Amino acid sequence: MVKFSCWWTVLILVAVSEAQDSEDTTAVVSSKGDLTEDKCNKNRDDCCSQLYIGEEEDLAKCLVIHSPKLPADRDSDVGKTLMFLSCFVECLYKQKKYIGKSDTINMKMVRLDAEKMYVDRPKEKEYHIEMYDFCRKDAVNVYNLLKVSPGAKVLLKGACRPYLLMVFMCMSDYHQKHECPYFRWEGSASAGTKDQCEDAKSKCYFIDGITLPKKNDV
């Protein structure tokens, strides 16, 4: 699987430098000690620092389609990176039929998709819908600021529907700003937290009476 971290770092740096997010970050209570249903619905130490990129199956299809736009490893052209990422994200939302009129997010399709994806996982279904609803609104403010920035306009020239890219950016760290329930918990091998976060997640699924789904996130 292609590593997204370097592209995402560039993207976030560009967004932050061109438009400061004025929204106050919601404090999240850290979950410690023995797991309970309440603690499973909150941030857990060392399990909520990873950006959420999406499901591997969805990402793989669009990666194949847009691989010709993928910048070379040592290509430092941020514009090329943004072009690839924006077209990649557009592909993801087209695939799910999430794009509404005037490049907005079609919440009706988001809800229908959530019903199918999380048929036996009500908390994840509600989280998915709330995340899209928040980010489609948040992205409007960020994109409007970027549109009036000369530097951002140059970088985004030729990009595929930049607004959708702003939605995706918001979603990638949504759990860090709002809540980080157990189904978003993910550790890292480098920090030595991968196994403990997976174990805690598994226990929380058990507490909710849900069989742990096969992991496809990247």
Rosetta constraint file for C-alpha pairs under 8 A:
AtomPair CA 4 CA 8 HARMONIC 6.09 0.50
AtomPair CA 5 CA 9 HARMONIC 6.10 0.50
AtomPair CA 6 CA 10 HARMONIC 6.45 0.50
AtomPair CA 7 CA 11 HARMONIC 6.17 0.50
AtomPair CA 7 CA 81 HARMONIC 6.73 0.50
AtomPair CA 7 CA 85 HARMONIC 7.99 0.50
AtomPair CA 8 CA 12 HARMONIC 6.04 0.50
AtomPair CA 9 CA 13 HARMONIC 6.14 0.50
AtomPair CA 10 CA 14 HARMONIC 6.19 0.50
AtomPair CA 10 CA 78 HARMONIC 7.33 0.50
AtomPair CA 11 CA 15 HARMONIC 6.23 0.50
AtomPair CA 11 CA 82 HARMONIC 7.06 0.50
AtomPair CA 12 CA 16 HARMONIC 6.02 0.50
AtomPair CA 12 CA 169 HARMONIC 7.70 0.50
AtomPair CA 13 CA 17 HARMONIC 6.02 0.50
AtomPair CA 14 CA 18 HARMONIC 6.14 0.50
AtomPair CA 14 CA 152 HARMONIC 7.87 0.50
AtomPair CA 15 CA 19 HARMONIC 5.82 0.50
AtomPair CA 15 CA 20 HARMONIC 7.75 0.50
AtomPair CA 15 CA 146 HARMONIC 7.79 0.50
AtomPair CA 16 CA 20 HARMONIC 5.46 0.50
AtomPair CA 16 CA 21 HARMONIC 7.37 0.50
AtomPair CA 18 CA 145 HARMONIC 7.68 0.50
AtomPair CA 18 CA 146 HARMONIC 6.34 0.50
AtomPair CA 18 CA 149 HARMONIC 6.80 0.50
AtomPair CA 18 CA 151 HARMONIC 7.65 0.50
AtomPair CA 18 CA 152 HARMONIC 6.63 0.50
AtomPair CA 19 CA 142 HARMONIC 6.54 0.50
AtomPair CA 19 CA 145 HARMONIC 5.89 0.50
AtomPair CA 19 CA 146 HARMONIC 6.33 0.50
AtomPair CA 21 CA 142 HARMONIC 7.30 0.50
AtomPair CA 25 CA 177 HARMONIC 5.50 0.50
AtomPair CA 25 CA 178 HARMONIC 7.17 0.50
AtomPair CA 26 CA 177 HARMONIC 5.90 0.50
AtomPair CA 26 CA 178 HARMONIC 5.43 0.50
AtomPair CA 27 CA 177 HARMONIC 7.57 0.50
AtomPair CA 27 CA 178 HARMONIC 7.20 0.50
AtomPair CA 28 CA 42 HARMONIC 6.93 0.50
AtomPair CA 28 CA 43 HARMONIC 6.13 0.50
AtomPair CA 28 CA 177 HARMONIC 7.76 0.50
AtomPair CA 28 CA 178 HARMONIC 6.64 0.50
AtomPair CA 28 CA 179 HARMONIC 6.06 0.50
AtomPair CA 28 CA 180 HARMONIC 7.93 0.50
AtomPair CA 29 CA 42 HARMONIC 6.12 0.50
AtomPair CA 29 CA 43 HARMONIC 5.95 0.50
AtomPair CA 30 CA 42 HARMONIC 6.37 0.50
AtomPair CA 30 CA 43 HARMONIC 4.80 0.50
AtomPair CA 30 CA 44 HARMONIC 5.14 0.50
AtomPair CA 30 CA 45 HARMONIC 6.14 0.50
AtomPair CA 31 CA 35 HARMONIC 7.87 0.50
AtomPair CA 31 CA 39 HARMONIC 5.15 0.50
AtomPair CA 31 CA 40 HARMONIC 7.25 0.50
AtomPair CA 31 CA 42 HARMONIC 6.00 0.50
AtomPair CA 31 CA 43 HARMONIC 5.70 0.50
AtomPair CA 31 CA 44 HARMONIC 4.56 0.50
AtomPair CA 31 CA 45 HARMONIC 6.69 0.50
AtomPair CA 32 CA 39 HARMONIC 7.43 0.50
AtomPair CA 32 CA 44 HARMONIC 6.81 0.50
AtomPair CA 32 CA 45 HARMONIC 7.40 0.50
AtomPair CA 35 CA 39 HARMONIC 5.84 0.50
AtomPair CA 35 CA 40 HARMONIC 6.44 0.50
AtomPair CA 35 CA 200 HARMONIC 7.77 0.50
AtomPair CA 35 CA 203 HARMONIC 7.74 0.50
AtomPair CA 35 CA 204 HARMONIC 7.22 0.50
AtomPair CA 36 CA 40 HARMONIC 6.06 0.50
AtomPair CA 36 CA 204 HARMONIC 7.61 0.50
AtomPair CA 36 CA 207 HARMONIC 7.38 0.50
AtomPair CA 37 CA 41 HARMONIC 6.62 0.50
AtomPair CA 37 CA 204 HARMONIC 7.10 0.50
AtomPair CA 37 CA 207 HARMONIC 6.55 0.50
AtomPair CA 37 CA 208 HARMONIC 7.24 0.50
AtomPair CA 38 CA 42 HARMONIC 7.08 0.50
AtomPair CA 39 CA 43 HARMONIC 7.85 0.50
AtomPair CA 40 CA 181 HARMONIC 5.88 0.50
AtomPair CA 40 CA 182 HARMONIC 5.25 0.50
AtomPair CA 40 CA 201 HARMONIC 7.96 0.50
AtomPair CA 40 CA 204 HARMONIC 5.80 0.50
AtomPair CA 41 CA 179 HARMONIC 7.75 0.50
AtomPair CA 41 CA 180 HARMONIC 6.89 0.50
AtomPair CA 41 CA 181 HARMONIC 4.15 0.50
AtomPair CA 41 CA 182 HARMONIC 6.07 0.50
AtomPair CA 42 CA 179 HARMONIC 6.06 0.50
AtomPair CA 42 CA 180 HARMONIC 5.41 0.50
AtomPair CA 42 CA 181 HARMONIC 4.98 0.50
AtomPair CA 42 CA 182 HARMONIC 7.28 0.50
AtomPair CA 43 CA 47 HARMONIC 7.68 0.50
AtomPair CA 43 CA 48 HARMONIC 6.58 0.50
AtomPair CA 43 CA 179 HARMONIC 6.21 0.50
AtomPair CA 43 CA 180 HARMONIC 4.56 0.50
AtomPair CA 43 CA 181 HARMONIC 6.18 0.50
AtomPair CA 43 CA 182 HARMONIC 7.82 0.50
AtomPair CA 44 CA 48 HARMONIC 6.49 0.50
AtomPair CA 44 CA 180 HARMONIC 7.39 0.50
AtomPair CA 44 CA 182 HARMONIC 7.95 0.50
AtomPair CA 44 CA 185 HARMONIC 7.34 0.50
AtomPair CA 46 CA 187 HARMONIC 6.39 0.50
AtomPair CA 46 CA 193 HARMONIC 6.68 0.50
AtomPair CA 46 CA 197 HARMONIC 7.77 0.50
AtomPair CA 47 CA 185 HARMONIC 4.82 0.50
AtomPair CA 47 CA 186 HARMONIC 4.80 0.50
AtomPair CA 47 CA 187 HARMONIC 4.78 0.50
AtomPair CA 47 CA 193 HARMONIC 7.26 0.50
AtomPair CA 47 CA 197 HARMONIC 5.66 0.50
AtomPair CA 48 CA 175 HARMONIC 7.33 0.50
AtomPair CA 48 CA 176 HARMONIC 6.57 0.50
AtomPair CA 48 CA 180 HARMONIC 6.42 0.50
AtomPair CA 48 CA 184 HARMONIC 7.10 0.50
AtomPair CA 48 CA 185 HARMONIC 5.52 0.50
AtomPair CA 48 CA 186 HARMONIC 6.21 0.50
AtomPair CA 48 CA 187 HARMONIC 7.31 0.50
AtomPair CA 49 CA 176 HARMONIC 7.02 0.50
AtomPair CA 49 CA 186 HARMONIC 7.77 0.50
AtomPair CA 49 CA 187 HARMONIC 7.68 0.50
AtomPair CA 50 CA 186 HARMONIC 6.58 0.50
AtomPair CA 50 CA 187 HARMONIC 7.21 0.50
AtomPair CA 50 CA 188 HARMONIC 7.88 0.50
AtomPair CA 51 CA 172 HARMONIC 5.20 0.50
AtomPair CA 51 CA 173 HARMONIC 5.44 0.50
AtomPair CA 52 CA 171 HARMONIC 7.33 0.50
AtomPair CA 52 CA 172 HARMONIC 4.55 0.50
AtomPair CA 52 CA 173 HARMONIC 6.43 0.50
AtomPair CA 52 CA 184 HARMONIC 7.84 0.50
AtomPair CA 52 CA 217 HARMONIC 7.94 0.50
AtomPair CA 52 CA 218 HARMONIC 7.60 0.50
AtomPair CA 53 CA 172 HARMONIC 5.70 0.50
AtomPair CA 53 CA 217 HARMONIC 7.43 0.50
AtomPair CA 53 CA 218 HARMONIC 6.27 0.50
AtomPair CA 54 CA 58 HARMONIC 7.47 0.50
AtomPair CA 54 CA 59 HARMONIC 6.94 0.50
AtomPair CA 54 CA 217 HARMONIC 5.69 0.50
AtomPair CA 54 CA 218 HARMONIC 6.31 0.50
AtomPair CA 55 CA 59 HARMONIC 6.28 0.50
AtomPair CA 55 CA 216 HARMONIC 5.52 0.50
AtomPair CA 55 CA 217 HARMONIC 4.58 0.50
AtomPair CA 55 CA 218 HARMONIC 6.43 0.50
AtomPair CA 56 CA 60 HARMONIC 5.94 0.50
AtomPair CA 56 CA 216 HARMONIC 5.30 0.50
AtomPair CA 56 CA 217 HARMONIC 5.45 0.50
AtomPair CA 56 CA 218 HARMONIC 5.72 0.50
AtomPair CA 57 CA 61 HARMONIC 6.71 0.50
AtomPair CA 57 CA 216 HARMONIC 7.17 0.50
AtomPair CA 58 CA 62 HARMONIC 6.87 0.50
AtomPair CA 58 CA 92 HARMONIC 6.74 0.50
AtomPair CA 59 CA 63 HARMONIC 6.01 0.50
AtomPair CA 59 CA 92 HARMONIC 7.10 0.50
AtomPair CA 60 CA 64 HARMONIC 6.29 0.50
AtomPair CA 61 CA 65 HARMONIC 6.55 0.50
AtomPair CA 62 CA 66 HARMONIC 6.09 0.50
AtomPair CA 62 CA 88 HARMONIC 5.99 0.50
AtomPair CA 62 CA 91 HARMONIC 5.83 0.50
AtomPair CA 62 CA 92 HARMONIC 6.42 0.50
AtomPair CA 63 CA 67 HARMONIC 5.49 0.50
AtomPair CA 63 CA 88 HARMONIC 6.79 0.50
AtomPair CA 66 CA 70 HARMONIC 6.94 0.50
AtomPair CA 66 CA 84 HARMONIC 7.14 0.50
AtomPair CA 66 CA 87 HARMONIC 7.25 0.50
AtomPair CA 66 CA 88 HARMONIC 6.30 0.50
AtomPair CA 69 CA 80 HARMONIC 7.67 0.50
AtomPair CA 69 CA 83 HARMONIC 7.63 0.50
AtomPair CA 69 CA 84 HARMONIC 5.37 0.50
AtomPair CA 70 CA 80 HARMONIC 7.87 0.50
AtomPair CA 70 CA 81 HARMONIC 7.23 0.50
AtomPair CA 70 CA 84 HARMONIC 5.80 0.50
AtomPair CA 71 CA 75 HARMONIC 6.02 0.50
AtomPair CA 71 CA 80 HARMONIC 6.31 0.50
AtomPair CA 71 CA 81 HARMONIC 6.16 0.50
AtomPair CA 71 CA 84 HARMONIC 7.55 0.50
AtomPair CA 77 CA 81 HARMONIC 6.71 0.50
AtomPair CA 78 CA 82 HARMONIC 6.17 0.50
AtomPair CA 78 CA 155 HARMONIC 6.95 0.50
AtomPair CA 79 CA 83 HARMONIC 6.11 0.50
AtomPair CA 79 CA 154 HARMONIC 7.82 0.50
AtomPair CA 79 CA 155 HARMONIC 4.71 0.50
AtomPair CA 79 CA 156 HARMONIC 6.50 0.50
AtomPair CA 79 CA 157 HARMONIC 7.61 0.50
AtomPair CA 80 CA 84 HARMONIC 6.21 0.50
AtomPair CA 81 CA 85 HARMONIC 6.15 0.50
AtomPair CA 82 CA 86 HARMONIC 5.89 0.50
AtomPair CA 82 CA 155 HARMONIC 7.27 0.50
AtomPair CA 82 CA 156 HARMONIC 6.72 0.50
AtomPair CA 82 CA 159 HARMONIC 6.67 0.50
AtomPair CA 83 CA 87 HARMONIC 6.20 0.50
AtomPair CA 83 CA 156 HARMONIC 7.07 0.50
AtomPair CA 83 CA 158 HARMONIC 6.51 0.50
AtomPair CA 83 CA 159 HARMONIC 4.45 0.50
AtomPair CA 83 CA 160 HARMONIC 6.63 0.50
AtomPair CA 84 CA 88 HARMONIC 5.97 0.50
AtomPair CA 84 CA 159 HARMONIC 7.67 0.50
AtomPair CA 85 CA 89 HARMONIC 6.07 0.50
AtomPair CA 85 CA 165 HARMONIC 7.39 0.50
AtomPair CA 86 CA 90 HARMONIC 6.11 0.50
AtomPair CA 86 CA 159 HARMONIC 5.82 0.50
AtomPair CA 86 CA 160 HARMONIC 5.10 0.50
AtomPair CA 86 CA 161 HARMONIC 6.61 0.50
AtomPair CA 86 CA 162 HARMONIC 6.01 0.50
AtomPair CA 86 CA 164 HARMONIC 7.36 0.50
AtomPair CA 86 CA 165 HARMONIC 5.36 0.50
AtomPair CA 87 CA 91 HARMONIC 6.17 0.50
AtomPair CA 87 CA 159 HARMONIC 6.83 0.50
AtomPair CA 87 CA 160 HARMONIC 4.86 0.50
AtomPair CA 87 CA 161 HARMONIC 7.57 0.50
AtomPair CA 88 CA 92 HARMONIC 6.50 0.50
AtomPair CA 89 CA 93 HARMONIC 6.44 0.50
AtomPair CA 89 CA 164 HARMONIC 6.88 0.50
AtomPair CA 89 CA 165 HARMONIC 6.10 0.50
AtomPair CA 89 CA 168 HARMONIC 7.11 0.50
AtomPair CA 90 CA 94 HARMONIC 6.06 0.50
AtomPair CA 90 CA 160 HARMONIC 6.67 0.50
AtomPair CA 90 CA 161 HARMONIC 6.87 0.50
AtomPair CA 90 CA 164 HARMONIC 6.57 0.50
AtomPair CA 90 CA 165 HARMONIC 7.53 0.50
AtomPair CA 91 CA 95 HARMONIC 5.99 0.50
AtomPair CA 92 CA 96 HARMONIC 6.52 0.50
AtomPair CA 93 CA 97 HARMONIC 5.89 0.50
AtomPair CA 93 CA 98 HARMONIC 5.06 0.50
AtomPair CA 93 CA 99 HARMONIC 6.05 0.50
AtomPair CA 94 CA 98 HARMONIC 6.21 0.50
AtomPair CA 94 CA 99 HARMONIC 6.22 0.50
AtomPair CA 96 CA 109 HARMONIC 7.94 0.50
AtomPair CA 96 CA 113 HARMONIC 7.73 0.50
AtomPair CA 97 CA 106 HARMONIC 7.90 0.50
AtomPair CA 97 CA 109 HARMONIC 6.66 0.50
AtomPair CA 98 CA 105 HARMONIC 5.64 0.50
AtomPair CA 98 CA 106 HARMONIC 5.13 0.50
AtomPair CA 98 CA 107 HARMONIC 7.31 0.50
AtomPair CA 98 CA 109 HARMONIC 5.76 0.50
AtomPair CA 98 CA 110 HARMONIC 6.20 0.50
AtomPair CA 99 CA 103 HARMONIC 5.78 0.50
AtomPair CA 99 CA 104 HARMONIC 5.83 0.50
AtomPair CA 99 CA 105 HARMONIC 5.00 0.50
AtomPair CA 99 CA 106 HARMONIC 5.54 0.50
AtomPair CA 100 CA 104 HARMONIC 4.83 0.50
AtomPair CA 100 CA 105 HARMONIC 5.21 0.50
AtomPair CA 100 CA 106 HARMONIC 4.53 0.50
AtomPair CA 101 CA 106 HARMONIC 7.83 0.50
AtomPair CA 103 CA 161 HARMONIC 7.20 0.50
AtomPair CA 103 CA 163 HARMONIC 7.52 0.50
AtomPair CA 103 CA 164 HARMONIC 7.39 0.50
AtomPair CA 104 CA 136 HARMONIC 7.38 0.50
AtomPair CA 104 CA 164 HARMONIC 7.79 0.50
AtomPair CA 105 CA 132 HARMONIC 7.90 0.50
AtomPair CA 105 CA 136 HARMONIC 6.28 0.50
AtomPair CA 106 CA 110 HARMONIC 6.47 0.50
AtomPair CA 107 CA 111 HARMONIC 6.09 0.50
AtomPair CA 107 CA 129 HARMONIC 7.81 0.50
AtomPair CA 107 CA 132 HARMONIC 7.68 0.50
AtomPair CA 107 CA 133 HARMONIC 7.16 0.50
AtomPair CA 108 CA 112 HARMONIC 6.28 0.50
AtomPair CA 109 CA 113 HARMONIC 5.96 0.50
AtomPair CA 110 CA 114 HARMONIC 6.08 0.50
AtomPair CA 110 CA 129 HARMONIC 6.54 0.50
AtomPair CA 110 CA 132 HARMONIC 7.61 0.50
AtomPair CA 111 CA 115 HARMONIC 6.23 0.50
AtomPair CA 111 CA 129 HARMONIC 6.14 0.50
AtomPair CA 112 CA 116 HARMONIC 6.63 0.50
AtomPair CA 113 CA 117 HARMONIC 6.09 0.50
AtomPair CA 114 CA 118 HARMONIC 5.74 0.50
AtomPair CA 114 CA 119 HARMONIC 7.67 0.50
AtomPair CA 114 CA 125 HARMONIC 5.26 0.50
AtomPair CA 114 CA 126 HARMONIC 7.96 0.50
AtomPair CA 114 CA 128 HARMONIC 6.71 0.50
AtomPair CA 114 CA 129 HARMONIC 7.03 0.50
AtomPair CA 115 CA 119 HARMONIC 5.42 0.50
AtomPair CA 115 CA 125 HARMONIC 6.59 0.50
AtomPair CA 117 CA 125 HARMONIC 7.61 0.50
AtomPair CA 118 CA 122 HARMONIC 6.53 0.50
AtomPair CA 118 CA 124 HARMONIC 6.38 0.50
AtomPair CA 118 CA 125 HARMONIC 5.31 0.50
AtomPair CA 119 CA 125 HARMONIC 7.68 0.50
AtomPair CA 120 CA 210 HARMONIC 7.68 0.50
AtomPair CA 121 CA 125 HARMONIC 6.37 0.50
AtomPair CA 121 CA 210 HARMONIC 7.30 0.50
AtomPair CA 122 CA 126 HARMONIC 6.22 0.50
AtomPair CA 123 CA 127 HARMONIC 6.09 0.50
AtomPair CA 124 CA 128 HARMONIC 6.02 0.50
AtomPair CA 124 CA 183 HARMONIC 7.35 0.50
AtomPair CA 125 CA 129 HARMONIC 6.44 0.50
AtomPair CA 126 CA 130 HARMONIC 6.14 0.50
AtomPair CA 127 CA 131 HARMONIC 5.96 0.50
AtomPair CA 128 CA 132 HARMONIC 6.41 0.50
AtomPair CA 129 CA 133 HARMONIC 6.15 0.50
AtomPair CA 130 CA 134 HARMONIC 6.06 0.50
AtomPair CA 131 CA 135 HARMONIC 6.05 0.50
AtomPair CA 131 CA 171 HARMONIC 6.64 0.50
AtomPair CA 131 CA 174 HARMONIC 6.99 0.50
AtomPair CA 132 CA 136 HARMONIC 5.88 0.50
AtomPair CA 132 CA 167 HARMONIC 7.82 0.50
AtomPair CA 132 CA 171 HARMONIC 7.31 0.50
AtomPair CA 133 CA 137 HARMONIC 6.74 0.50
AtomPair CA 134 CA 138 HARMONIC 6.17 0.50
AtomPair CA 135 CA 139 HARMONIC 5.75 0.50
AtomPair CA 135 CA 167 HARMONIC 5.34 0.50
AtomPair CA 135 CA 168 HARMONIC 7.87 0.50
AtomPair CA 135 CA 170 HARMONIC 5.64 0.50
AtomPair CA 135 CA 171 HARMONIC 6.35 0.50
AtomPair CA 136 CA 140 HARMONIC 6.79 0.50
AtomPair CA 136 CA 167 HARMONIC 5.62 0.50
AtomPair CA 137 CA 141 HARMONIC 7.28 0.50
AtomPair CA 138 CA 142 HARMONIC 6.68 0.50
AtomPair CA 138 CA 167 HARMONIC 7.50 0.50
AtomPair CA 138 CA 170 HARMONIC 7.45 0.50
AtomPair CA 139 CA 143 HARMONIC 5.87 0.50
AtomPair CA 139 CA 163 HARMONIC 6.52 0.50
AtomPair CA 139 CA 164 HARMONIC 7.84 0.50
AtomPair CA 139 CA 166 HARMONIC 5.09 0.50
AtomPair CA 139 CA 167 HARMONIC 5.15 0.50
AtomPair CA 139 CA 170 HARMONIC 7.05 0.50
AtomPair CA 140 CA 144 HARMONIC 6.04 0.50
AtomPair CA 140 CA 163 HARMONIC 7.07 0.50
AtomPair CA 141 CA 145 HARMONIC 6.42 0.50
AtomPair CA 142 CA 146 HARMONIC 6.33 0.50
AtomPair CA 142 CA 166 HARMONIC 7.05 0.50
AtomPair CA 143 CA 147 HARMONIC 6.11 0.50
AtomPair CA 143 CA 162 HARMONIC 7.49 0.50
AtomPair CA 143 CA 163 HARMONIC 5.90 0.50
AtomPair CA 143 CA 166 HARMONIC 6.66 0.50
AtomPair CA 144 CA 148 HARMONIC 6.84 0.50
AtomPair CA 145 CA 149 HARMONIC 6.71 0.50
AtomPair CA 146 CA 152 HARMONIC 5.62 0.50
AtomPair CA 146 CA 153 HARMONIC 7.00 0.50
AtomPair CA 147 CA 152 HARMONIC 6.87 0.50
AtomPair CA 147 CA 153 HARMONIC 6.00 0.50
AtomPair CA 148 CA 152 HARMONIC 7.92 0.50
AtomPair CA 148 CA 153 HARMONIC 7.39 0.50
AtomPair CA 149 CA 153 HARMONIC 6.14 0.50
AtomPair CA 150 CA 154 HARMONIC 6.43 0.50
AtomPair CA 151 CA 155 HARMONIC 6.42 0.50
AtomPair CA 152 CA 156 HARMONIC 5.98 0.50
AtomPair CA 153 CA 157 HARMONIC 6.05 0.50
AtomPair CA 156 CA 162 HARMONIC 7.11 0.50
AtomPair CA 161 CA 165 HARMONIC 7.12 0.50
AtomPair CA 162 CA 166 HARMONIC 6.48 0.50
AtomPair CA 163 CA 167 HARMONIC 6.51 0.50
AtomPair CA 164 CA 168 HARMONIC 6.32 0.50
AtomPair CA 165 CA 169 HARMONIC 6.15 0.50
AtomPair CA 166 CA 170 HARMONIC 6.21 0.50
AtomPair CA 167 CA 171 HARMONIC 6.30 0.50
AtomPair CA 168 CA 172 HARMONIC 6.21 0.50
AtomPair CA 169 CA 173 HARMONIC 7.12 0.50
AtomPair CA 170 CA 174 HARMONIC 5.88 0.50
AtomPair CA 171 CA 175 HARMONIC 7.91 0.50
AtomPair CA 173 CA 177 HARMONIC 6.78 0.50
AtomPair CA 174 CA 178 HARMONIC 6.17 0.50
AtomPair CA 174 CA 179 HARMONIC 7.64 0.50
AtomPair CA 175 CA 179 HARMONIC 4.94 0.50
AtomPair CA 175 CA 180 HARMONIC 4.70 0.50
AtomPair CA 175 CA 181 HARMONIC 7.91 0.50
AtomPair CA 175 CA 184 HARMONIC 7.30 0.50
AtomPair CA 176 CA 180 HARMONIC 6.56 0.50
AtomPair CA 180 CA 184 HARMONIC 5.88 0.50
AtomPair CA 180 CA 185 HARMONIC 6.90 0.50
AtomPair CA 181 CA 185 HARMONIC 6.85 0.50
AtomPair CA 182 CA 200 HARMONIC 7.70 0.50
AtomPair CA 182 CA 201 HARMONIC 5.28 0.50
AtomPair CA 182 CA 204 HARMONIC 6.46 0.50
AtomPair CA 182 CA 205 HARMONIC 7.89 0.50
AtomPair CA 183 CA 201 HARMONIC 6.44 0.50
AtomPair CA 185 CA 197 HARMONIC 6.17 0.50
AtomPair CA 185 CA 198 HARMONIC 7.42 0.50
AtomPair CA 185 CA 201 HARMONIC 6.49 0.50
AtomPair CA 186 CA 194 HARMONIC 6.51 0.50
AtomPair CA 186 CA 197 HARMONIC 5.65 0.50
AtomPair CA 186 CA 198 HARMONIC 6.70 0.50
AtomPair CA 187 CA 191 HARMONIC 7.52 0.50
AtomPair CA 187 CA 192 HARMONIC 7.57 0.50
AtomPair CA 187 CA 193 HARMONIC 4.66 0.50
AtomPair CA 187 CA 194 HARMONIC 3.94 0.50
AtomPair CA 187 CA 195 HARMONIC 7.23 0.50
AtomPair CA 187 CA 196 HARMONIC 7.46 0.50
AtomPair CA 187 CA 197 HARMONIC 5.39 0.50
AtomPair CA 187 CA 198 HARMONIC 7.41 0.50
AtomPair CA 188 CA 192 HARMONIC 6.17 0.50
AtomPair CA 188 CA 193 HARMONIC 5.37 0.50
AtomPair CA 188 CA 194 HARMONIC 4.55 0.50
AtomPair CA 189 CA 193 HARMONIC 6.24 0.50
AtomPair CA 189 CA 194 HARMONIC 5.24 0.50
AtomPair CA 193 CA 197 HARMONIC 6.10 0.50
AtomPair CA 194 CA 198 HARMONIC 6.24 0.50
AtomPair CA 195 CA 199 HARMONIC 6.04 0.50
AtomPair CA 196 CA 200 HARMONIC 6.15 0.50
AtomPair CA 197 CA 201 HARMONIC 6.06 0.50
AtomPair CA 198 CA 202 HARMONIC 6.12 0.50
AtomPair CA 199 CA 203 HARMONIC 6.32 0.50
AtomPair CA 200 CA 204 HARMONIC 6.31 0.50
AtomPair CA 201 CA 205 HARMONIC 6.33 0.50
AtomPair CA 202 CA 206 HARMONIC 6.35 0.50
AtomPair CA 202 CA 212 HARMONIC 6.15 0.50
AtomPair CA 203 CA 207 HARMONIC 6.21 0.50
AtomPair CA 204 CA 208 HARMONIC 6.27 0.50
AtomPair CA 205 CA 209 HARMONIC 6.15 0.50
AtomPair CA 205 CA 210 HARMONIC 5.06 0.50
AtomPair CA 205 CA 211 HARMONIC 6.48 0.50
AtomPair CA 205 CA 212 HARMONIC 6.00 0.50
AtomPair CA 206 CA 210 HARMONIC 5.64 0.50
AtomPair CA 206 CA 211 HARMONIC 6.80 0.50
AtomPair CA 206 CA 212 HARMONIC 7.67 0.50
